[in-house]
């Protein structure tokens, strides 16, 4: 991933030094288990524990010759350990190291992402509570529907982020499996106790069964979960982009002092963070598709998945981590315009109360079909001629025969639309 989107904490997980540290830990732990079983000398174990080391540059140098990353790593470590290195990697295959290490890295990345998800959720909660009763136009198909509150809009996002937190926790569990089972997963040359020991020390579970690799449905679950998180970010960012349009301007991203919106037009204040989020979400979703494609491999393993994961594992986790950090900051400093929300709400001359009028007429005893036609007739006149809906209803003889002027006026009460908002907030925030 390019540095532009890479935060230091996540970068440290995917840098070669961390990867090789995990590889070395796996190899040393395997030797510890073998020594406990009496399968390698304790003196050799001591050498391995005390002398094991590596240099990234040296591994790269060896790999250029041998064309195999794990062999290059083991050769480098052996240069430090000496003769006792012959007891390392006994009965193991490269994937025992690679897949187990990847599980550790993905778990580390998950922990960072979960931290950012929780921070994002907290900001959303604060905005939801702040604007609990701030009226805003609800739109379906992009058209004015009925009013809601901006707090409810944000509360919906809060709830979805909460589901993403739970999804990622489950995905972290699914991915937290290691293996030390040999060439095709049969433990032909190494005892299952070694695997159990290594995995437990790494905070992983041992895969109940494996081939040469851990099965890629686990990884597909993880990356599709990240794609869902990206989808949530995309959804929120798209909404902010719409709300920031000049003719709407109900909310907009914070525009800092000295910030420039356009190289040509000095007046521009563009939703650049939101647009960036929408673009990056496409990348994360694309990577999820690649993870799904990694599931069907030839027989007990081929390496078609390996090159893919070298890209999507760091890239997807780096992007989601970055996106959440940016979204948290954006939502924390989001500028909300309640006056503009009310202005837009009033644009349709009271048409947003049409359903309430419909229900009031039905309560008076006429059929729903008749009530609908009666309301729609006046609504379309208001729509096409820009006349006040309330005034039209008062003048309509049929409506007036069923509803008094006071009853009609009572229907056009904005606060009545929000009478159950408190109940919804109690469901969500338990307060």
C-alpha positions as CSV (number, residue, x, y, z in Angstrom):
1,X,0.0,0.0,0.0
2,X,1.2,3.5,-0.7
3,X,2.3,5.6,2.3
4,X,-0.5,8.1,1.7
5,X,-3.0,5.7,3.3
6,X,-0.8,3.9,5.7
7,X,-0.9,4.7,9.4
8,X,2.2,3.8,11.5
9,X,0.5,1.3,13.8
10,X,-0.8,-0.8,10.9
11,X,2.3,-0.4,8.9
12,X,4.4,-2.0,11.7
13,X,2.3,-5.2,11.4
14,X,3.0,-5.7,7.7
15,X,6.7,-4.7,7.6
16,X,9.1,-7.6,6.9
17,X,10.7,-7.3,10.3
18,X,7.5,-8.1,12.1
19,X,6.7,-11.0,9.7
20,X,10.1,-12.6,10.2
21,X,9.9,-12.1,14.0
22,X,6.7,-14.2,13.9
23,X,8.2,-16.8,11.7
24,X,11.2,-17.1,14.1
25,X,8.8,-17.4,17.0
26,X,7.0,-20.2,15.3
27,X,10.2,-22.1,14.6
28,X,11.5,-21.6,18.1
29,X,8.2,-22.7,19.7
30,X,8.1,-25.8,17.5
31,X,11.6,-26.7,18.8
32,X,10.5,-26.1,22.4
33,X,7.7,-28.6,21.8
34,X,10.0,-31.1,20.2
35,X,12.5,-30.8,23.1
36,X,9.7,-31.5,25.5
37,X,8.9,-34.6,23.7
38,X,12.5,-35.6,23.7
39,X,12.9,-35.4,20.0
40,X,15.7,-32.9,19.9
41,X,18.5,-32.3,22.3
42,X,17.9,-29.6,25.0
43,X,21.4,-28.2,24.2
44,X,20.3,-27.6,20.6
45,X,17.1,-25.9,21.9
46,X,19.2,-23.6,24.1
47,X,21.3,-22.7,21.1
48,X,18.2,-22.0,19.0
49,X,16.6,-19.9,21.8
50,X,19.7,-17.8,22.5
51,X,21.3,-17.4,19.1
52,X,18.4,-17.2,16.7
53,X,18.3,-14.0,14.7
54,X,18.0,-12.6,11.2
55,X,18.6,-9.6,9.0
56,X,15.9,-8.7,6.5
57,X,18.6,-7.6,4.0
58,X,20.3,-11.0,4.2
59,X,17.1,-12.9,3.8
60,X,16.3,-10.9,0.7
61,X,19.8,-11.6,-0.6
62,X,19.5,-15.3,-0.2
63,X,16.0,-15.4,-1.6
64,X,17.2,-13.8,-4.8
65,X,19.3,-16.9,-5.3
66,X,17.1,-19.7,-3.9
67,X,13.8,-18.2,-5.1
68,X,12.1,-19.4,-1.9
69,X,11.2,-17.1,1.0
70,X,11.0,-19.7,3.8
71,X,14.3,-21.4,2.8
72,X,16.0,-18.0,2.6
73,X,14.7,-17.2,6.1
74,X,15.9,-20.6,7.5
75,X,19.3,-20.3,5.9
76,X,19.7,-16.8,7.3
77,X,18.7,-18.0,10.8
78,X,21.1,-21.0,10.5
79,X,24.0,-18.6,10.0
80,X,23.4,-17.2,13.5
81,X,22.5,-20.5,15.2
82,X,25.1,-22.8,13.8
83,X,25.0,-26.6,13.8
84,X,21.9,-26.7,16.1
85,X,19.9,-25.2,13.3
86,X,19.6,-28.7,11.7
87,X,16.9,-29.3,14.3
88,X,14.7,-26.4,13.1
89,X,11.7,-26.9,10.8
90,X,11.7,-30.7,11.4
91,X,8.6,-32.3,9.9
92,X,7.2,-28.9,9.0
93,X,6.3,-27.4,5.6
94,X,6.6,-23.8,4.6
95,X,2.8,-23.2,4.9
96,X,3.0,-24.2,8.6
97,X,5.0,-21.1,9.1
98,X,3.3,-18.8,6.5
99,X,-0.3,-19.6,7.4
100,X,0.3,-19.5,11.1
101,X,2.2,-16.2,10.9
102,X,-0.5,-14.7,8.6
103,X,-3.1,-15.6,11.3
104,X,-1.1,-13.8,13.9
105,X,-0.8,-10.7,11.6
106,X,-4.5,-10.7,10.7
107,X,-5.4,-11.0,14.4
108,X,-3.1,-8.0,15.2
109,X,-4.6,-6.0,12.4
110,X,-8.1,-6.9,13.6
111,X,-7.4,-5.5,17.1
112,X,-6.3,-2.2,15.6
113,X,-9.4,-2.0,13.3
114,X,-11.7,-2.9,16.2
115,X,-10.2,0.0,18.2
116,X,-11.0,2.4,15.3
117,X,-14.5,1.0,14.9
118,X,-15.2,1.6,18.5
119,X,-13.9,5.2,18.3
120,X,-16.0,5.8,15.2
121,X,-19.1,4.5,16.9
122,X,-18.5,6.8,19.9
123,X,-18.4,9.8,17.7
124,X,-21.6,8.7,15.9
125,X,-23.3,8.3,19.2
126,X,-22.4,11.8,20.3
127,X,-23.7,13.3,17.0
128,X,-26.9,11.2,17.3
129,X,-27.6,12.4,20.8
130,X,-26.8,16.0,19.9
131,X,-29.2,16.0,17.0
132,X,-31.8,13.7,18.5
133,X,-34.6,16.2,17.7
134,X,-33.1,18.2,14.9
135,X,-35.7,17.9,12.1
136,X,-34.5,16.9,8.6
137,X,-36.2,15.8,5.5
138,X,-36.5,12.1,5.0
139,X,-36.2,11.1,1.3
140,X,-37.1,8.0,-0.6
141,X,-36.0,7.7,-4.2
142,X,-34.3,11.1,-3.6
143,X,-37.8,12.7,-3.2
144,X,-39.2,14.3,-0.1
145,X,-41.0,11.6,1.9
146,X,-41.7,12.4,5.6
147,X,-39.6,14.2,8.2
148,X,-37.3,12.5,10.6
149,X,-34.5,13.8,12.8
150,X,-30.8,14.0,11.9
151,X,-30.1,12.2,15.1
152,X,-32.1,9.2,13.8
153,X,-30.2,9.2,10.6
154,X,-26.9,9.1,12.5
155,X,-28.3,6.5,15.0
156,X,-28.9,4.2,12.1
157,X,-25.2,4.5,11.2
158,X,-24.2,3.9,14.9
159,X,-26.2,0.7,15.0
160,X,-24.7,-0.6,11.7
161,X,-21.2,0.1,13.0
162,X,-22.1,-1.9,16.1
163,X,-23.0,-4.8,13.9
164,X,-19.7,-4.5,12.1
165,X,-17.9,-4.7,15.4
166,X,-19.6,-8.0,16.1
167,X,-18.9,-9.2,12.6
168,X,-15.2,-8.4,12.9
169,X,-15.0,-10.1,16.3
170,X,-16.4,-13.3,14.7
171,X,-14.1,-12.9,11.7
172,X,-11.1,-12.5,14.1
173,X,-12.1,-15.7,15.7
174,X,-12.4,-17.5,12.4
175,X,-9.0,-16.4,11.3
176,X,-7.2,-17.1,14.5
177,X,-6.2,-20.6,13.6
178,X,-2.7,-22.0,13.0
179,X,-1.2,-25.2,11.8
180,X,2.0,-27.3,12.2
181,X,0.8,-30.4,10.5
182,X,3.3,-31.2,7.7
183,X,3.3,-31.4,4.0
184,X,-0.3,-32.4,3.5
185,X,-1.8,-32.0,7.0
186,X,-1.4,-35.6,8.1
187,X,1.2,-35.1,10.9
188,X,3.2,-37.8,9.2
189,X,6.6,-36.3,10.3
190,X,5.5,-34.3,13.3
191,X,3.3,-34.9,16.3
192,X,0.0,-32.9,16.8
193,X,1.3,-31.9,20.2
194,X,3.7,-29.6,18.6
195,X,1.0,-27.8,16.7
196,X,-1.1,-27.5,19.9
197,X,1.9,-26.0,21.8
198,X,2.8,-23.5,19.1
199,X,-0.7,-22.3,18.5
200,X,-1.5,-21.9,22.2
201,X,1.6,-19.9,22.8
202,X,0.7,-17.6,19.9
203,X,-2.9,-17.1,21.1
204,X,-4.3,-19.2,18.3
205,X,-6.3,-22.3,18.0
206,X,-5.0,-25.4,16.1
207,X,-6.9,-26.0,12.9
208,X,-8.9,-29.2,13.5
209,X,-7.9,-30.4,10.1
210,X,-5.8,-28.9,7.3
211,X,-4.2,-29.8,4.0
212,X,-0.9,-28.2,3.3
213,X,-2.7,-25.0,4.2
214,X,-5.4,-23.6,6.4
215,X,-8.6,-23.5,4.4
216,X,-9.3,-20.2,2.7
217,X,-12.9,-19.9,3.7
218,X,-11.6,-18.5,6.9
219,X,-9.7,-15.8,5.0
220,X,-12.7,-15.1,2.7
221,X,-14.9,-14.5,5.8
222,X,-12.3,-12.0,7.1
223,X,-11.9,-10.0,3.9
224,X,-15.7,-10.0,3.2
225,X,-16.2,-8.6,6.7
226,X,-13.8,-5.8,5.9
227,X,-15.7,-5.3,2.7
228,X,-18.9,-4.9,4.7
229,X,-17.2,-2.3,6.9
230,X,-16.1,-0.5,3.8
231,X,-19.7,-0.6,2.6
232,X,-20.9,1.1,5.7
233,X,-18.3,3.8,5.3
234,X,-19.2,4.2,1.7
235,X,-22.9,4.5,2.6
236,X,-22.3,7.2,5.2
237,X,-19.9,9.1,3.0
238,X,-22.3,9.0,0.1
239,X,-25.0,10.5,2.3
240,X,-22.7,13.3,3.4
241,X,-21.8,14.0,-0.3
242,X,-25.5,14.4,-1.0
243,X,-26.2,16.6,2.0
244,X,-23.3,18.8,1.1
245,X,-24.6,19.6,-2.4
246,X,-25.1,23.4,-2.8
247,X,-28.8,23.2,-3.4
248,X,-29.2,21.0,-0.2
249,X,-26.4,22.0,2.2
250,X,-27.8,20.4,5.3
251,X,-24.4,19.2,6.4
252,X,-20.8,19.5,5.2
253,X,-17.3,18.4,6.0
254,X,-15.3,20.8,8.1
255,X,-13.2,23.2,5.9
256,X,-10.0,24.1,7.7
257,X,-8.2,27.4,7.6
258,X,-5.9,27.5,4.5
259,X,-7.6,24.6,2.9
260,X,-8.3,24.9,-0.9
261,X,-11.2,23.4,-2.6
262,X,-10.4,23.9,-6.3
263,X,-7.4,24.9,-8.3
264,X,-9.6,27.0,-10.6
265,X,-12.6,28.1,-8.4
266,X,-11.7,29.7,-5.1
267,X,-15.3,29.4,-3.8
268,X,-15.3,25.6,-3.7
269,X,-15.7,23.6,-0.5
270,X,-15.7,20.0,-1.7
271,X,-16.6,16.8,0.2
272,X,-13.1,15.4,-0.5
273,X,-12.9,13.1,2.5
274,X,-16.3,11.5,1.7
275,X,-15.3,11.1,-2.0
276,X,-12.0,9.5,-1.0
277,X,-13.9,7.1,1.3
278,X,-16.2,6.0,-1.5
279,X,-13.2,5.4,-3.8
280,X,-11.2,3.4,-1.3
281,X,-14.2,1.3,-0.4
282,X,-14.2,0.0,-4.0
283,X,-10.7,-1.3,-3.4
284,X,-11.6,-3.1,-0.2
285,X,-14.7,-4.7,-1.9
286,X,-12.5,-5.8,-4.9
287,X,-10.1,-7.4,-2.5
288,X,-12.9,-9.4,-0.9
289,X,-13.8,-10.8,-4.3
290,X,-10.1,-11.9,-4.7
291,X,-10.3,-13.6,-1.3
292,X,-13.4,-15.6,-2.4
293,X,-11.5,-16.6,-5.5
294,X,-8.8,-18.0,-3.3
295,X,-11.0,-20.7,-1.8
296,X,-10.9,-23.3,-4.6
297,X,-7.3,-24.5,-4.9
298,X,-5.8,-27.6,-6.6
299,X,-5.9,-30.7,-4.4
300,X,-4.1,-30.1,-1.1
301,X,-2.6,-26.8,-2.2
302,X,-1.3,-24.6,-5.0
303,X,0.2,-21.2,-4.6
304,X,-2.3,-19.1,-6.6
305,X,-3.7,-17.7,-3.4
306,X,-0.3,-16.7,-2.0
307,X,0.4,-13.8,-4.4
308,X,-3.1,-12.5,-3.9
309,X,-2.8,-12.5,-0.1
310,X,0.5,-10.7,-0.2
311,X,-1.4,-7.8,-1.7
312,X,-4.9,-7.9,-0.2
313,X,-3.9,-8.7,3.4
314,X,-1.9,-5.6,4.0
315,X,-3.8,-3.4,1.6
316,X,-7.3,-4.2,3.0
317,X,-6.4,-3.9,6.6
318,X,-4.3,-0.7,6.0
319,X,-7.2,0.9,4.0
320,X,-9.9,0.1,6.5
321,X,-7.8,1.3,9.4
322,X,-7.1,4.6,7.5
323,X,-10.7,5.0,6.4
324,X,-12.1,4.6,9.9
325,X,-9.6,7.1,11.3
326,X,-10.6,9.6,8.6
327,X,-14.3,9.0,9.1
328,X,-14.1,9.5,12.8
329,X,-12.4,12.8,12.4
330,X,-14.8,13.9,9.7
331,X,-17.9,13.0,11.7
332,X,-16.5,14.6,14.9
333,X,-16.1,17.9,13.1
334,X,-19.1,17.6,10.8
335,X,-20.9,20.9,10.2
336,X,-24.7,20.6,10.5
337,X,-27.1,23.3,9.3
338,X,-30.5,22.9,11.1
339,X,-31.9,26.1,9.5
340,X,-31.2,24.7,6.0
341,X,-32.7,21.4,7.0
342,X,-35.9,23.2,8.0
343,X,-35.8,25.3,4.8
344,X,-35.7,22.2,2.7
345,X,-38.3,20.5,4.8
346,X,-40.7,23.4,4.1
347,X,-40.1,23.5,0.3
348,X,-43.0,21.2,-0.6
349,X,-45.6,23.4,1.1
350,X,-46.7,20.8,3.7
351,X,-47.0,17.8,1.3
352,X,-44.9,15.8,3.8
353,X,-48.0,15.4,6.0
354,X,-50.0,13.7,3.3
355,X,-50.0,10.3,5.0
356,X,-51.2,11.8,8.3
357,X,-54.1,13.5,6.4
358,X,-54.9,10.2,4.7
359,X,-55.1,8.3,8.1
360,X,-57.2,11.1,9.7
361,X,-59.7,10.8,6.8
362,X,-59.8,7.0,7.2
363,X,-60.5,7.4,10.9
364,X,-63.6,9.5,9.9
365,X,-65.1,6.4,8.2
366,X,-64.3,6.7,4.5
367,X,-62.4,4.0,2.6
368,X,-58.7,4.1,2.3
369,X,-59.0,4.3,-1.5
370,X,-61.3,7.3,-1.3
371,X,-59.1,9.0,1.2
372,X,-56.0,8.4,-0.9
373,X,-57.7,9.9,-4.0
374,X,-58.9,12.9,-2.1
375,X,-55.5,13.6,-0.6
376,X,-53.6,13.0,-3.8
377,X,-55.9,15.3,-5.8
378,X,-54.9,18.2,-3.5
379,X,-51.3,17.1,-3.2
380,X,-50.9,17.1,-7.0
381,X,-52.4,20.6,-7.2
382,X,-49.9,21.7,-4.6
383,X,-47.0,20.0,-6.4
384,X,-47.7,21.4,-9.8
385,X,-48.9,24.9,-8.9
386,X,-46.8,25.4,-5.8
387,X,-49.8,26.1,-3.6
388,X,-49.9,25.5,0.2
389,X,-51.2,22.0,0.9
390,X,-52.9,23.0,4.2
391,X,-54.8,25.8,2.5
392,X,-56.0,23.6,-0.3
393,X,-57.3,21.0,2.2
394,X,-59.2,23.6,4.1
395,X,-60.8,24.8,0.9
396,X,-61.7,21.3,-0.2
397,X,-65.5,20.7,0.5
398,X,-65.2,17.0,0.9
399,X,-62.2,17.2,3.3
400,X,-64.0,20.0,5.2
401,X,-67.1,17.9,5.6
402,X,-65.0,15.3,7.3
403,X,-62.4,17.3,9.2
404,X,-62.7,20.6,11.0
405,X,-60.1,23.3,10.4
406,X,-58.6,22.7,13.8
407,X,-58.3,19.0,13.1
408,X,-56.6,19.7,9.8
409,X,-54.2,22.2,11.4
410,X,-53.4,19.7,14.2
411,X,-52.2,17.2,11.6
412,X,-49.6,19.7,10.3
413,X,-47.6,19.5,13.6
414,X,-44.0,18.6,13.0
415,X,-43.3,17.5,16.5
416,X,-46.1,14.9,16.3
417,X,-44.0,13.2,13.6
418,X,-41.3,12.6,16.3
419,X,-43.4,11.3,19.1
420,X,-41.7,7.9,19.1
421,X,-38.1,9.0,18.6
422,X,-37.4,8.5,22.3
423,X,-38.5,4.9,22.1
424,X,-36.1,4.3,19.2
425,X,-33.2,5.9,21.0
426,X,-33.9,3.8,24.1
427,X,-33.8,0.7,21.9
428,X,-30.4,1.7,20.5
429,X,-28.6,3.4,23.3
430,X,-30.3,1.8,26.3
431,X,-30.9,5.2,27.8
